[in-house]
Amino acid sequence: MTKKNITYKEAVAEIEVIMAKMESDELDVDELSAYVDRVAFLIKLCKEKLRHTEDEVKKIVESLDED
């Protein structure tokens, strides 16, 4: 799986599409593993983006306290 610049919003949307397919039994058992792997990748990506954003917000708030 290539890691292109996927936005948080795009990752969440893709997770939702895959989950809908899984819940509606649209996925074949042979495809399931690949989709679960993709969702795991997307969740990890989202967590990284959230951590990065949290760090950036903390830095901004801390810089406000310095004044």
Secondary structure, 3 states (H helix, E strand, C coil): CCCCCCCHHHHHHHHHHHHHHHHCCCCCHHHHHHHHHHHHHHHHHHHHHHHHHHHHHHHHHHHHHHC
